Amino acid sequence: MLYEILQDEEFSTILKNHAIDVISYLFEKNEEFGILVDISSVSFDPPLPQEIMQQLPEFTLFVLANYTYESASLQNSLLTFEAGFGPENFGSFVSVPVESILQIIVDETPIFVNLTASISKKPKPKNSMEALLSNPENRRFLKKEE
């Protein structure tokens, strides 16, 4: 049942609209935040050099703080911002479709989670725990055995 809900277009739209509301709220409150995204859905202008692109993990956390936050905007379901990459701080405008945001994070805590963000690209999870753990950032929430 979970997989069917995650595949449902109406549910995806609900989560997309919720992400837009959360991001808009954070902008209104002038609150810096991070987004965790599947890097395959992100575009860069100008394109990042190959050596930098290869170093970005499949799920990349972008922290919108300082100048990056000041350059950020949300228009037509697209979050854009300018960021520097690599040791030489290569500048690029980053464009992220809101529906591809897996998490929105404030003060190292996820305040929004979207399991539908990359579900269509992934094989069907065997259970809800596998779906949750498919995001490496969520592994830190597991209770450690002593």
PyMOL commands that set and color helices and strands:
alter all, ss='L'
color gray80, all
select helices_A, chain A and resi 2-7+9-28+39-41+50-53+66-70+98-100+119-121+128-133+136-141
alter helices_A, ss='H'
color red, helices_A
select strands_A, chain A and resi 33-38+43-45+59-64+73-75+78-85+90-97+101-106+109-113
alter strands_A, ss='S'
color yellow, strands_A
deselect
rebuild
show_as cartoon
